Amino acid sequence: MEVNPIKILKQLELVELFKGIPLKFIRLVGYADQNMDYKRAKAPIDRDFTQESYMNPSREALGEWIEQGGWLGMIVPDNHILIDIDDKQIGDYMYQQLMKDKASFHAIQTPNGYQFIFKDNRKVTRQTVKTLTEIGIEVDYRLENKGYFVVPTKGTENRRWLYCCNDPLDDMPFMFNPIKDKPKERDMIPIPIIEGSRNQTLFEHACRLLYYGKKADELKQILMYMNKHLLNMPLKAAEIENIFNSALKYHKRDSQEGILQPFEINGDEHTPKPLPITKVKAFPLEIFPTSVKGLFTVASKAISCPIDYIAVPFLSIVGTIIGNTHVAEIKAGYKKKAILWTCSIGSSGYAKSPAKDVALKPLQKIQEQLHEEYEQAIEEYELNSEEGKTSKPVVKRAFTSDATLEAVIELNKDNPRGILFESDELAGWLNGMNQYKGGKGNDRQRWLKLWNGTAVTSDRKSEKLYLPNPLINVTGTAQPDVIKSILNNYISDGLIERILFCYPNSFPPYWSEQEIPPQLEEIYEETLFKLYQIKLTEEPIVVLFIGGAREIYEKWHNETVEESEDAKFTELLKGHWAKLRGYCISFALIIHLLRLADGEKESEKITEMDIQGAIRLANYFKSHFLKLVSFANSDIETQRVMNVLGKIKQEGGTITTRTVYSNGWCGIRSAEDAKQLFELIESYGWGNITVQKNSHGKDSVLITLTDDVLSQIS
């Protein structure tokens, strides 16, 4: 195919683009006769163009009209259709996808969007505006001999032929097929579909398509197209299959398909479906000294976020400040550094990043101090450089957002105390390993070694770097669906098992009048600066456990091993439990040094109180990892139900269909959809449906959750 630009003065040669089909032209008002109204400019002067007797104005008459400021319109030719997208972003996105698919079409760029011309596939029966298509975008249709479009000519204001195809045009692609007129905003799909919303968006749209009568084979074709073209990062084929099957099951509603059958386990139809884990342990803030928990308590109220979103990244931050100055040794030869990789999980907009920034402030000030020290050192170097007795100083960093492994290793070499890698989208770090090397690098393996604190080498700019004693901590945030996708494509190399995830039961960040008193920040920073003032020595200070603390850890260690030997434990859970046994020692080191810096203890050894706090913290992370894995293993249909169960509990455990659809919970738009949801809950054994007369004497459908379910959900 070749682009065939149309010259302004040769508009009537458009016949070449439509393979000899007779074309009809009309005069549009344009900006003739001093008209300046854009909407009126598109109105026809020749209004009888739909009549069979209509005759084209002469070529000369059309040319004169254009010279006077008028516009030229062209009637959509026989067997053709025009799709008009009045959204620049979506129009441009669809144009790029059509070009990638090497489709045969004509395209016009308009002031408000894009117009595409295809052969008519006869799926559009009437000329409409604001129609929802099979892929969830809004378009207008203009049909043969009924609709017209403005031909780009002199003075048509930001309107141009963008692409013209010399080959025969394709039939209108299925993704432009209509499913509903005048859709509501909630029906339309944001394009591109970004990470964090992919699974839920596709599931809800799949249910919508089935609701409007799409068949299973059509649905699968649409989902596959959307996954390939509309997602910024496509899902695996298995996930699309899961979405497809979940949507089919959720929308079995007619007599031919049958009513949803009760969930069965071991042939017993009365056995309830296991409820995904939603309850998690609260963060044990009391294990920290007053200087820390005082700020975190107030800050969580000020930000309107779970305290976890502050306290969990804090572990990586304080571990970085401690750095290579100390190690904990619980028995001869078994030492653990303060290396902690953490990740806070929650929906977008739920204040994860602002919460992390509260904990990060001391490290930001340390970074500023390091920069000041560098500027002073570079001044002295420039004064004495002629003598050649000093090496050029390098700027040290305390933290970075550069996920390139070579960059992080080089920063750690320059600052051997330790480096923090922090990111607001930690999934990018996980998914991006080896990416710029075409997937042929060994970044994952070297990150694993870095977590162990063992020596690594790195080639950077023809220089081989050797890092004998690395300390690189990691913290960041992620959205649930993104981590679910990563877990569903689990690579059993131990990387995921090394991450401490928190997945609290978050709440909307409503406005709070609470402010963070500066004195609380000062007290918090003072404690962390005391840790930073501990000088880095050639060998780290070894912190030992007193006898009672060792015995407490030994008991918990063995209990954790026994838990992981349960037949239900997957390799992923076993791996994480194993890493937590080591993390517990690092937790004890951090708690010990914080309490020491805050003046809450005098002993230079890890005490029973320190290890008890560390065990509470390890058990906290166990519960959150279990919730995360449970979420990752549940299908979309179950997740949709789970989103409603908490709301039902808030309403006292019983709710009507009207409450569900009037509030639009989980995208439910009708009483029929709400009833189907209730039937699904009942089929799982999680609730019971009843019908009662309402105040108007009409039947009202209710669902009441079982006591067992109410006790398990948060």
N, C-alpha and C positions, 0 to 999 in steps of 0.2 A: 504494500500500500504506500501511496505517496500523498503528501499534502499538496493540494491543488488550490493555492490562494486565489480568491476571486477579486478581481479588480473592481474598484468602485464604479467605474464607467462601463462595466460589462456585466451588470447584474442580470440582464435578460439571457445571458449565456448559462445561467444556472441549469438550464435544461440538460447540459452535459452531465451534471451530477445526478440526475434522476433518469438516466438512460432512455431519453426520448419520450418520457411521459409528458403529456400536455400539461403545462403549468398555467396557473391563474394568478394574476397580480391585481392588487387593489391599491388605491391611494389612501394613505393615512394622513391625519391632520398634521402631524409633525409640528415643526415650529414655524409653519407658514402663517401668514396673516397675523403676525405679532403674537401668536399663541406662545406662552411660556410654561404652561402646565404639562408636566411630564405624563400624567395619567391621560389627559385628554389627547396628547400627542399620538397615543397608540390607537385612538379611535378611528374607525373607517369612514371615509367619505363615500366610497362606493359600497352601498349597503345591500345591494341585490346579488352579492357574489355567491350566495348559496343556491341561487336559481340556475336551472339548466341553461336558460337563455342568456346567462351572463357572458359578456364579451370583454376581453382584456382591453384596457385603454391602449392607444397606440404607443409605440416605443417613444415617439417624439413627445407625446403628452406626459408620459411618465418622466422623461428626462427633464422637461420644463418644470414639472411639479417638484422634483428633487432640487432643482436650481433655486426655486422659490422658498426652500426650507422645508418642503413637505417630505414625508417619509413614504417608503415603499413597503407594502405588505405582500406576502405570498401565501396563498391558500395551501394548506397541507395537501400534497398530491395524493392521487389514488394509491391505495394499498400501502400508505405510509402513516406514521404516527409521530407526534412530537411530545417529548417529556420535558416539562419545565420545572426546574428546581430553583426555588427562590431562596437559596441559602448558599452564599459563596463558598464557605468551608466544605459543606457536604457536596456541593456541585463539583468543586475542584477535586475532592477526594474520589468521587465516582468517575470523574474524567480520567484521573491517573490509573484507576483500576481497569477501566475499559482499554486504555492504551497498553497496559501490561498484558491484558488478555488478547491483544491484537485484534480487537473487534472491528467490524466494518460499520461505520456510522458517520454522520455529520454532526459537528458541534459548534454552537454559537455561545460566546461569552456575552452576558448581558450585564447591565449595571447592578442587578441584584443577585445574579447567580449564573446558571448554565442551562442551555437547551440542547437536547439530544434528539436526532432524527434517525428512526429505524424503519424497516419494513414492519407493517402491522401484523402482530401475531394473533390478533382477534380475541385477545383476552380482555380488552377494554371495550365495553359495550356502549358507553356513553361518555360524552365530553364532561369532565368534572374538574373542580379545583379542590385543593387540599384533600388529597386522597393518600391513605397509608398504603405503602407497598409491602411486598412479602419480606423485605429485609428491614422494615421499620422506619423508612424515611418518608417524608411528605413530598408529594409531587402534584403537578397539574397535568392533565392530558388534553391534547388537541388532536382531533380526529380528521380523517380525510374529508375534504370538501365542506367541513363545518368550521374548523378552526384555522387561524392564520397566525403568522409570526412576522415580526419586524425584520426586514432584510437589512443587514448592516450596510449603510450607505453614508454619503456625506452628511454629517450633522446628526447622526443617530446616537451620539453621546455614550461613549464607553461600551459600544456594542461592536463585536467583530467576529468574523469567521475564525474559529479556533482550530478546527480540523475538518478537512473535507476528504472524503475517501473516493478514489477512482474505481474501486471494486464494487460489485453488487453489495448492497447493504444487507446486514444481518437482520433477522427477525428480532423484534424487541426482546431483550433477555428476560428470563423469568423473574429476576430480582426486581424488575419494575412492574410486575403484575400487581393489580390492586387487591386489597383485602377489606378496606373499610373507608367510607367517606367521613370527612370532617373528624379526624381522630383527636383525642385529647392529648395534651402534652405528655402525660405519663405513658402513652402508647408508643411514642417515638423513641428511636434508639439514638443515643449520642455516638457520633462517629468521629474518630475511631473509638472502639470500645477498649478502655484502658485496663491494665492490670488492677486487680482488686475488685472489679465488678464484672469480669468476663462470664464466669459460670452462672451467676444469678441473672444477669441480663439475658443471656442466651436461653436459660430455662424459662424465664417469664415470657419471653417472646415466643418460644416454642409452644407454651401453653396457650398463648394468644392465637397463634396460627391454627392450632387444633380447634380452639373455640369457634373460629370463623370457618371451619370446615375443611382445612387442609388435610390431605391423606398422609399416611405414614411415609410413603416413598417421597412425596413432595417435601415433607418436613425435613427429612434427612438431607435432601439435596440443598435446601435452604440453609440448614445449619452448617453444612460443609462449606458452602460458599461464604457465609458470614465469618466462619472461623478462619478461612484462608485470606479473605480480603478486608474484613472490617475490624479485626483485632490487632492491636499494636504488637502483640506477641501471641501467635496462635496456640491453642491448646493441643494436647496430644489427642490422637484419634480415640483412645480409650475414654477420655473425658467427654468428648463429643457423643460417643455412644452412650455414656452414662446419662448425659443430659437428655438425649433422645428418648431413652427407655423410661427415665423418670417422668418426662412430660407425658408420654403415652399412658403410663400407669395413673398419673394424677388426673387425667382427663377422660378416663373411661366412664362415660356417663349415660350412654344410650342402651336400649334393651338388647341390641345385637351384641354389644360388648359385655354387658352384664355389670352388676354392682361390684364394687371393690370387695374382694374376699378377705376374711380375717387373716392376719399375719400368722404363719405357722412355724413352729419350731419343734423338731422331732415329732411331727405329726399331730401335735396337740394344738388345736386351733384356739384354745382358750389361754395359751401362754402368751403374755404380752411381749411385744418386741422390746429388746433391751433399749433403755433410754440412753442416748448419748450423754456423756459427762458434761455437766454445766457448772456444778459446784466446785469451787477451788478454795484452797486455803488462803486466808488473808495474809498479806505481807507482814512478817513478824517484826514490826518496826521497833519494838521494845528491846531488841538485841543491840541496838545502836546507842551510843551515848546521847545525852540530852542535847548537845550542840547540833546533832544531826537530826534527831527525830523531831525536835522543836520546829526547825525550818520546814521539814518535809510535811508535817501535819498542817501547818498554816498554808503552805504553798499549794497543796492539793485542793484545799478549799477555795483559794484565790483563783486557781486555774480551772476549777470544776473538773477534776480528773481523778481517777484512782491513784492512790499513793504509790502503787506499783510502778507507774510510769516515771516517777522520780527516783524511787529507791533502787530499781533494778539497774538502770544505766549507771547509777552512782557506784555500784560494785565495780564496774569496769573502770570508772574514773578514779576512784580511790586506789584501785589496784595499780593503775598507771603512775599515780603520785608516789606510792610505795616503791614500785618498780623493782629494780634489782638490788635494792638496799637490804632486803630481808628474804629469807626462805624459812618455811616451817619444816621441821624434821620430826616425824612421829616415831621413827625407829631408824637405826643406823642405815644410812644409804638411801632412805626413802624421803626425799625432800620435795616440797611443792612451793612454787612461786605464786605470786598474786596475779596470775594470768586468768582473766575471765572474759568470755565472749557472751554478750547478752543481747537479747532482742525483745522489744515490747510490741505486742500484737494488738491491733485494734482497728476499727473502721476509720476511713479517712475523715479528718475534721474533728477527731475526738481528743485533741490536745496532747498527743504523744510527744511531738517535737518540742512544744513550749515547756513541757514537764522535764524533758531531758536537759533542756538549756538551763533550768534552775540548778541542777546538780553539776553542770559543766562549768559554771562561772569561775570557780577557783582555778581550774585548769586553763581557762582563757586568760586569767591574770598571770599565771605562770608563763604562758606563751608570750604575753606582752613583756614580761620581765626578761625572758630569754632574748627577745628581739632587742631590748635596750642594751643588754650585755653585749650582744653582737655588734651593735652600732658603736659602742665604746671601744670594743676590741679592734674593730676595723680602723678606727681613728688612730689608735696606738700603732697598729700594724703599718699604716701608711706613713706614719712619722718615722718608724724604725726600719722600714722595708729595705732601705738602701744598704743597711748593714748586713742583710741576708741572714740574720740570726733567728728570725721568727718565721713560722709558717703562717699562711693566710688563714684567718679564722673562718669558720663556717657558721651559718645561722642554724641554731638548734630549734626544733619544734617539739611541742608537747603533745600535739594531736594533729590529725590531718583528715581530709575527706577524699584524698586521692587513693582509689582502691587498687592502683597498679602495684603489684607485689614488689617489683624492683624499687619503686619510689618509697614504699613503706620500709623496706629493708635498709635503704640508704639513709633514711631519716633516723632509723633506730641506731645505725652505725654512728651517726653524728651525735645522737643523744642516747648513749648506752643505758641510761637510767630506765627508759621505757617510752613507748609511743602508744597513743590511742588512735585507732581508726574509727571514726564515727560517721554515720550516714543516716539520712532520713528515710532512705529506701534500701534496707539491707539486702533485699532480694536481688537487687542489681549486683551486689558483691558476689552473692552465691551463684547467680546465673552467668555472671561475666567472667568467671575464671577461665583462662585460656582462650577467651573469645577473640581477642585481637591477634592471637597466634593461630587462628584457624582451627582451634580445638586441639592442637597438637602439643600444647605446652604441658608443664608439670606443676602448674600453680597449686592445684588442690593438694598434691603430695607435700609441697613445701609449706603450705599453710598448716597442714597437719603437724609438721615438724615444729613450726613456730609455736603452736599451742602447747606442745610438749616442752618448749623452752630449750630445744637442742640446736646445735650449731647448724647454720645453713650458709650456702654460697649463692651468689647472684651475679649474672653478667649484665652489666649496664654500661652502655656507651663504650664498649670495648674494654671495660675495666671489670675485673673479677673482684667482687666484694665478699669478704668472709665475715660472718657475724657469729662469734663464738658463744655469746650468751644473750640470745634475743629475748626481748620482752615486748610483745605487741598485743595489746588488748583491742577488743572490738565491741562496739555497741551501736545499736540502730533500731529502727522501727520497721514494721511491715504490716500489710493488711491481711486479714485472715485468708481470703481466697488465693492470694499470692503464695503464702506459705503452704496452703493446702495443695496447690499445684506442684510445689517443690517436693513435698512429702509423697505425693502420688507418683512421682518419678524418682523415688528414693534410690540413691547410689550408696551401696553399703561399704563406704570407705571410712566411715567414722566422723565425717565432717559435721553433719547435722547433729549427731549425738553430742558433740562438743559445745553446742550452743545452749545457753540457759534462756529459755523462753518464758515470758510471762504473758498470760492471756486472761486478764481479769474480766470480771463482769462489768464492763464499762457502762457509762451513762452519758446522756447528751450534755455537752458542756454549756449549760445555761449560765446566764450572766450571774456573777457573784460580786457583791459589794466588798468582799474581803480583799485586803491588800497585804502585801508581804512587808512586814516591818524591816527597815534596813539593819536594825541591830541584830535580828535573827540571822541575816545573811553574813554579817560581820563575825558573829560567834562561830557559825559554820565554817567560814573561810579560815578563821584563826586555827581551828582544829586541823584542817587539811594542810595549812601552811607549816604547822609544826612537823607534820610528817615529811613535807617537802624539804625542810631544813636539815633532815638527816642526810649526811653526806654519803655519796656513793663511794664505796671502797673497792679495792681490787677483788675481794671476795665478799659475798653478802653475809650479813649477820645471820647466824643460825638460831632460830627460836625453837626451843624444845618444849615438850609437853610434860607437865607434872603427872605423876602416876595415876591419880584418879581420872584425869582427862583422857589418858590413853585407854583406860578400861572402858570408859563410856563410849569412846569412838569404836573400840573393838566390837562391843556388843551391837551397836548400830550397823557397823560394816557387815557383820555376819547376817543380821536381819535383812539387810538390803540384798545380799547375795541370795538368800532364801527366797525373797520376793521374786527376783529375776529368774529363778528356776521354775516358776509356775508355768504350766504347759500353755497357758494363754498368752504368755509373753512372747512378742515378736522379737526378731533380731534387733530392730530399731529400739524397742524399749530396753532390751538387755544391754545394748550398747550405751544408752543414755544413763541407765542405772550404774553401770561401771564407771562412767566419767564422773557421776555425782559423788562416788566414793572418794575420788581424788579431789573434786571441787570442795568437799566438806572440809578438808585440811586447809585449803586456801581461804575458805570462809573464816575458819578459826583464826588464821593469821591476821586477816583484815580486822576482825572484831577485836582481837587482842591489841593491835596497834592503835586502833581508834580509841579504845578505852584508856590506853596508856597516855595518848596525846591529850585526851580530855581530862585527865587526872582522876579517872574513876578506879584505877588500879595501880599497884606499885610493882607487882611481880613481873619479872622479865620473861616469864614462861607462860605458855598457854594453859589456862586454868579450866576447871570443870565448867565454870560459867561460860567461858568462851566457846568450848566445844559443844555445850548444850545449845547455845545460840546458833552455832554453825549447823547442827543437826536439824534444828527447826527450819533454817533457811533451805537446806537440802530437801527436806520433806515438802516444803512449799513448792520448790521447782518440780518435784515429782508430780504433784497434783496438777500443775499447769501443763506439764508435758502430756500427761494422760488426757487432759481435756483437748489439747491440740490434736493429738493423734486420733481421738474419738471423732473430732470434727472432720479431720481429713478423711476418715474412713466412712463417714456417713454420706449417703447420696443427697442430691440437691432437694429431692422431695422431702426427706427427713429434716434437712436444714430449714426448709420453708415452714414445716410444722413447728420446729423448735423455736423459730422466731415469734410464733404466736403464743406458745405455751406460757412464756413469761408474762405476756400481757394478760392472758386469762387468769393467771395466778393473782396479778395485781387487782383484777376485778372481783376477787373473792373465790375464784375457781370455777365459776359458772358464767356463761356469756351467750348472747344470742347472735344469730347470723347478721342481724341488722347492725350490731355494734362493730362487727368485723368489716363489713363492706362499706359502711358509712364513714369509717375512719381510714379506709383504704389500706388496711394492714397487709403487708407483703404483696401489694399490687392487686389485691382482691377487689373486684369492681361490682359484683352482683350478689344477690341472695343465693343464686344457684352455685356460684363459685364458693361461697362461704359454706354452703351445705355440703359440697363435695369435700371441703377441708375437714368439716366435722366428721364426715363418714370415714375419712382417712385416719383421723385421730382415734375414732372408735375401733377401726379395723386393726390398729396397732395395739389395742388393749389399754390405751392411755386415758380413755374417757367414755362417757355414756351419753347418747343423744336422747332427749325427751322433747315432746311437743306440748305446748301449753297455749291456752287462749290469752291473747293480749288484751289491753284495755278497749280495743275496738272490736273484740270478738273474733279476731282472725287468728289462725294458727301461727305460733311463734316457735321456731326451732332453736333449741338450746343444747349446749355441750357442757357437761360437768366433768372435770378432771378427777381421776381416781386419787385417793389419799396417798398412794405410793408414789405417784408421779409428782404430786404437789410437794412431797417431802424431798424429792430429788432435784427439783429445778430451783434455780436461784431467783 
